[in-house]
C-alpha cells in the first residue's frame, strides 16, 4: 500500500540539485510579482473599497504608492489602453440615439 502522503507526481531535482518544491515556489513568486506589478491599479481600487481604519490606511497607502510607481514606469500602459477602448465603446451611440438612452 502506498504511503498516504506520497505525491502522485514525482518532480525530480534538476542538474543543479534544485527540488521540485523550490521550482514551484520560484514560479509562484514570479507570477505573484508580475500580477502585482501589472495589476496595481486594481489593487488600489480594491483598497479604496475597504472599511476605513488604522490598519486599512496602511494598505491603501501602499497600494496607491505601488500604483503610482507602476504608472510612472509605464507598466500600466496596456490597462490604460484597454480602459480607453472600453470607454469609447460605452460612449458609442446609434445614429439618432440621445445621450440619456443606453
mmCIF file of the C-alpha atoms, coordinates in Angstrom:
data_MODEL
# 
_entry.id   MODEL 
# 
loop_
_atom_site.group_PDB 
_atom_site.id 
_atom_site.type_symbol 
_atom_site.label_atom_id 
_atom_site.label_alt_id 
_atom_site.label_comp_id 
_atom_site.label_asym_id 
_atom_site.label_entity_id 
_atom_site.label_seq_id 
_atom_site.pdbx_PDB_ins_code 
_atom_site.Cartn_x 
_atom_site.Cartn_y 
_atom_site.Cartn_z 
_atom_site.occupancy 
_atom_site.B_iso_or_equiv 
_atom_site.pdbx_formal_charge 
_atom_site.auth_seq_id 
_atom_site.auth_comp_id 
_atom_site.auth_asym_id 
_atom_site.auth_atom_id 
_atom_site.pdbx_PDB_model_num 
ATOM 1   C CA . UNK A 1 1   ? 0.000   0.000  0.000   1.00 0.00 ? 1   UNK A CA 1 
ATOM 2   C CA . UNK A 1 2   ? 1.270   3.449  -0.892  1.00 0.00 ? 2   UNK A CA 1 
ATOM 3   C CA . UNK A 1 3   ? 2.126   5.960  1.777   1.00 0.00 ? 3   UNK A CA 1 
ATOM 4   C CA . UNK A 1 4   ? -0.868  8.397  2.025   1.00 0.00 ? 4   UNK A CA 1 
ATOM 5   C CA . UNK A 1 5   ? 1.496   11.361 1.897   1.00 0.00 ? 5   UNK A CA 1 
ATOM 6   C CA . UNK A 1 6   ? 3.245   10.358 -1.321  1.00 0.00 ? 6   UNK A CA 1 
ATOM 7   C CA . UNK A 1 7   ? 2.781   12.738 -4.211  1.00 0.00 ? 7   UNK A CA 1 
ATOM 8   C CA . UNK A 1 8   ? 1.162   11.236 -7.303  1.00 0.00 ? 8   UNK A CA 1 
ATOM 9   C CA . UNK A 1 9   ? 3.606   13.274 -9.381  1.00 0.00 ? 9   UNK A CA 1 
ATOM 10  C CA . UNK A 1 10  ? 7.322   12.915 -8.820  1.00 0.00 ? 10  UNK A CA 1 
ATOM 11  C CA . UNK A 1 11  ? 9.287   16.025 -9.734  1.00 0.00 ? 11  UNK A CA 1 
ATOM 12  C CA . UNK A 1 12  ? 12.926  15.119 -9.766  1.00 0.00 ? 12  UNK A CA 1 
ATOM 13  C CA . UNK A 1 13  ? 15.639  17.581 -8.867  1.00 0.00 ? 13  UNK A CA 1 
ATOM 14  C CA . UNK A 1 14  ? 17.323  19.248 -11.802 1.00 0.00 ? 14  UNK A CA 1 
ATOM 15  C CA . UNK A 1 15  ? 21.044  19.088 -12.578 1.00 0.00 ? 15  UNK A CA 1 
ATOM 16  C CA . UNK A 1 16  ? 21.850  21.791 -10.033 1.00 0.00 ? 16  UNK A CA 1 
ATOM 17  C CA . UNK A 1 17  ? 20.001  19.915 -7.297  1.00 0.00 ? 17  UNK A CA 1 
ATOM 18  C CA . UNK A 1 18  ? 17.001  22.252 -7.076  1.00 0.00 ? 18  UNK A CA 1 
ATOM 19  C CA . UNK A 1 19  ? 13.961  20.369 -5.789  1.00 0.00 ? 19  UNK A CA 1 
ATOM 20  C CA . UNK A 1 20  ? 10.505  20.457 -7.306  1.00 0.00 ? 20  UNK A CA 1 
ATOM 21  C CA . UNK A 1 21  ? 9.184   22.427 -4.345  1.00 0.00 ? 21  UNK A CA 1 
ATOM 22  C CA . UNK A 1 22  ? 11.834  25.097 -4.891  1.00 0.00 ? 22  UNK A CA 1 
ATOM 23  C CA . UNK A 1 23  ? 10.985  25.270 -8.590  1.00 0.00 ? 23  UNK A CA 1 
ATOM 24  C CA . UNK A 1 24  ? 7.289   25.643 -7.791  1.00 0.00 ? 24  UNK A CA 1 
ATOM 25  C CA . UNK A 1 25  ? 7.969   28.335 -5.171  1.00 0.00 ? 25  UNK A CA 1 
ATOM 26  C CA . UNK A 1 26  ? 10.061  30.282 -7.690  1.00 0.00 ? 26  UNK A CA 1 
ATOM 27  C CA . UNK A 1 27  ? 7.336   30.033 -10.340 1.00 0.00 ? 27  UNK A CA 1 
ATOM 28  C CA . UNK A 1 28  ? 4.650   31.210 -7.910  1.00 0.00 ? 28  UNK A CA 1 
ATOM 29  C CA . UNK A 1 29  ? 6.872   34.079 -6.742  1.00 0.00 ? 29  UNK A CA 1 
ATOM 30  C CA . UNK A 1 30  ? 7.476   35.267 -10.302 1.00 0.00 ? 30  UNK A CA 1 
ATOM 31  C CA . UNK A 1 31  ? 3.748   35.042 -11.091 1.00 0.00 ? 31  UNK A CA 1 
ATOM 32  C CA . UNK A 1 32  ? 2.852   36.968 -7.928  1.00 0.00 ? 32  UNK A CA 1 
ATOM 33  C CA . UNK A 1 33  ? 5.353   39.697 -8.779  1.00 0.00 ? 33  UNK A CA 1 
ATOM 34  C CA . UNK A 1 34  ? 4.018   40.022 -12.347 1.00 0.00 ? 34  UNK A CA 1 
ATOM 35  C CA . UNK A 1 35  ? 0.398   40.201 -11.192 1.00 0.00 ? 35  UNK A CA 1 
ATOM 36  C CA . UNK A 1 36  ? 1.247   42.790 -8.530  1.00 0.00 ? 36  UNK A CA 1 
ATOM 37  C CA . UNK A 1 37  ? 3.139   44.968 -10.999 1.00 0.00 ? 37  UNK A CA 1 
ATOM 38  C CA . UNK A 1 38  ? 0.659   44.731 -13.869 1.00 0.00 ? 38  UNK A CA 1 
ATOM 39  C CA . UNK A 1 39  ? -2.492  44.878 -11.729 1.00 0.00 ? 39  UNK A CA 1 
ATOM 40  C CA . UNK A 1 40  ? -1.517  47.549 -9.197  1.00 0.00 ? 40  UNK A CA 1 
ATOM 41  C CA . UNK A 1 41  ? -4.349  49.832 -10.319 1.00 0.00 ? 41  UNK A CA 1 
ATOM 42  C CA . UNK A 1 42  ? -6.950  47.160 -9.489  1.00 0.00 ? 42  UNK A CA 1 
ATOM 43  C CA . UNK A 1 43  ? -5.270  46.548 -6.142  1.00 0.00 ? 43  UNK A CA 1 
ATOM 44  C CA . UNK A 1 44  ? -5.546  50.269 -5.341  1.00 0.00 ? 44  UNK A CA 1 
ATOM 45  C CA . UNK A 1 45  ? -9.219  50.288 -6.366  1.00 0.00 ? 45  UNK A CA 1 
ATOM 46  C CA . UNK A 1 46  ? -9.843  47.276 -4.110  1.00 0.00 ? 46  UNK A CA 1 
ATOM 47  C CA . UNK A 1 47  ? -8.089  49.029 -1.213  1.00 0.00 ? 47  UNK A CA 1 
ATOM 48  C CA . UNK A 1 48  ? -10.318 52.093 -1.707  1.00 0.00 ? 48  UNK A CA 1 
ATOM 49  C CA . UNK A 1 49  ? -13.338 49.889 -1.028  1.00 0.00 ? 49  UNK A CA 1 
ATOM 50  C CA . UNK A 1 50  ? -12.074 48.682 2.356   1.00 0.00 ? 50  UNK A CA 1 
ATOM 51  C CA . UNK A 1 51  ? -13.686 49.964 5.529   1.00 0.00 ? 51  UNK A CA 1 
ATOM 52  C CA . UNK A 1 52  ? -11.581 52.896 6.782   1.00 0.00 ? 52  UNK A CA 1 
ATOM 53  C CA . UNK A 1 53  ? -9.490  52.062 9.834   1.00 0.00 ? 53  UNK A CA 1 
ATOM 54  C CA . UNK A 1 54  ? -5.937  52.453 11.069  1.00 0.00 ? 54  UNK A CA 1 
ATOM 55  C CA . UNK A 1 55  ? -5.000  49.057 9.632   1.00 0.00 ? 55  UNK A CA 1 
ATOM 56  C CA . UNK A 1 56  ? -6.501  49.656 6.187   1.00 0.00 ? 56  UNK A CA 1 
ATOM 57  C CA . UNK A 1 57  ? -4.939  53.127 5.954   1.00 0.00 ? 57  UNK A CA 1 
ATOM 58  C CA . UNK A 1 58  ? -1.556  51.470 5.555   1.00 0.00 ? 58  UNK A CA 1 
ATOM 59  C CA . UNK A 1 59  ? -2.904  49.077 2.920   1.00 0.00 ? 59  UNK A CA 1 
ATOM 60  C CA . UNK A 1 60  ? -4.404  51.982 0.980   1.00 0.00 ? 60  UNK A CA 1 
ATOM 61  C CA . UNK A 1 61  ? -1.168  53.980 1.153   1.00 0.00 ? 61  UNK A CA 1 
ATOM 62  C CA . UNK A 1 62  ? 0.972   51.052 0.000   1.00 0.00 ? 62  UNK A CA 1 
ATOM 63  C CA . UNK A 1 63  ? -1.401  50.075 -2.813  1.00 0.00 ? 63  UNK A CA 1 
ATOM 64  C CA . UNK A 1 64  ? -1.669  53.635 -4.147  1.00 0.00 ? 64  UNK A CA 1 
ATOM 65  C CA . UNK A 1 65  ? 2.098   54.051 -3.914  1.00 0.00 ? 65  UNK A CA 1 
ATOM 66  C CA . UNK A 1 66  ? 2.558   50.847 -5.921  1.00 0.00 ? 66  UNK A CA 1 
ATOM 67  C CA . UNK A 1 67  ? 0.012   52.007 -8.494  1.00 0.00 ? 67  UNK A CA 1 
ATOM 68  C CA . UNK A 1 68  ? 1.775   55.365 -8.823  1.00 0.00 ? 68  UNK A CA 1 
ATOM 69  C CA . UNK A 1 69  ? 5.188   53.729 -9.220  1.00 0.00 ? 69  UNK A CA 1 
ATOM 70  C CA . UNK A 1 70  ? 3.958   51.297 -11.872 1.00 0.00 ? 70  UNK A CA 1 
ATOM 71  C CA . UNK A 1 71  ? 2.259   54.144 -13.760 1.00 0.00 ? 71  UNK A CA 1 
ATOM 72  C CA . UNK A 1 72  ? 5.458   56.211 -13.611 1.00 0.00 ? 72  UNK A CA 1 
ATOM 73  C CA . UNK A 1 73  ? 7.357   53.327 -15.213 1.00 0.00 ? 73  UNK A CA 1 
ATOM 74  C CA . UNK A 1 74  ? 4.695   52.827 -17.885 1.00 0.00 ? 74  UNK A CA 1 
ATOM 75  C CA . UNK A 1 75  ? 3.679   49.361 -16.677 1.00 0.00 ? 75  UNK A CA 1 
ATOM 76  C CA . UNK A 1 76  ? 0.006   50.327 -16.668 1.00 0.00 ? 76  UNK A CA 1 
ATOM 77  C CA . UNK A 1 77  ? 0.029   51.128 -20.396 1.00 0.00 ? 77  UNK A CA 1 
ATOM 78  C CA . UNK A 1 78  ? -1.877  48.024 -21.523 1.00 0.00 ? 78  UNK A CA 1 
ATOM 79  C CA . UNK A 1 79  ? -4.522  48.523 -18.832 1.00 0.00 ? 79  UNK A CA 1 
ATOM 80  C CA . UNK A 1 80  ? -4.901  52.180 -19.736 1.00 0.00 ? 80  UNK A CA 1 
ATOM 81  C CA . UNK A 1 81  ? -5.231  51.353 -23.446 1.00 0.00 ? 81  UNK A CA 1 
ATOM 82  C CA . UNK A 1 82  ? -7.899  48.724 -22.822 1.00 0.00 ? 82  UNK A CA 1 
ATOM 83  C CA . UNK A 1 83  ? -9.789  51.082 -20.497 1.00 0.00 ? 83  UNK A CA 1 
ATOM 84  C CA . UNK A 1 84  ? -9.684  53.852 -23.110 1.00 0.00 ? 84  UNK A CA 1 
ATOM 85  C CA . UNK A 1 85  ? -11.137 51.500 -25.746 1.00 0.00 ? 85  UNK A CA 1 
ATOM 86  C CA . UNK A 1 86  ? -13.819 50.349 -23.291 1.00 0.00 ? 86  UNK A CA 1 
ATOM 87  C CA . UNK A 1 87  ? -14.762 53.955 -22.503 1.00 0.00 ? 87  UNK A CA 1 
ATOM 88  C CA . UNK A 1 88  ? -15.071 54.615 -26.265 1.00 0.00 ? 88  UNK A CA 1 
ATOM 89  C CA . UNK A 1 89  ? -17.328 51.592 -26.649 1.00 0.00 ? 89  UNK A CA 1 
ATOM 90  C CA . UNK A 1 90  ? -19.517 52.718 -23.741 1.00 0.00 ? 90  UNK A CA 1 
ATOM 91  C CA . UNK A 1 91  ? -19.813 56.216 -25.219 1.00 0.00 ? 91  UNK A CA 1 
ATOM 92  C CA . UNK A 1 92  ? -20.787 54.938 -28.687 1.00 0.00 ? 92  UNK A CA 1 
ATOM 93  C CA . UNK A 1 93  ? -24.350 55.709 -29.774 1.00 0.00 ? 93  UNK A CA 1 
ATOM 94  C CA . UNK A 1 94  ? -26.531 54.737 -32.698 1.00 0.00 ? 94  UNK A CA 1 
ATOM 95  C CA . UNK A 1 95  ? -27.436 57.474 -35.169 1.00 0.00 ? 95  UNK A CA 1 
ATOM 96  C CA . UNK A 1 96  ? -30.291 59.459 -33.681 1.00 0.00 ? 96  UNK A CA 1 
ATOM 97  C CA . UNK A 1 97  ? -29.877 57.999 -30.181 1.00 0.00 ? 97  UNK A CA 1 
ATOM 98  C CA . UNK A 1 98  ? -29.925 60.586 -27.407 1.00 0.00 ? 98  UNK A CA 1 
ATOM 99  C CA . UNK A 1 99  ? -27.357 60.744 -24.595 1.00 0.00 ? 99  UNK A CA 1 
ATOM 100 C CA . UNK A 1 100 ? -29.788 59.540 -21.928 1.00 0.00 ? 100 UNK A CA 1 
ATOM 101 C CA . UNK A 1 101 ? -30.650 56.338 -23.824 1.00 0.00 ? 101 UNK A CA 1 
ATOM 102 C CA . UNK A 1 102 ? -28.449 53.360 -23.132 1.00 0.00 ? 102 UNK A CA 1 
# 
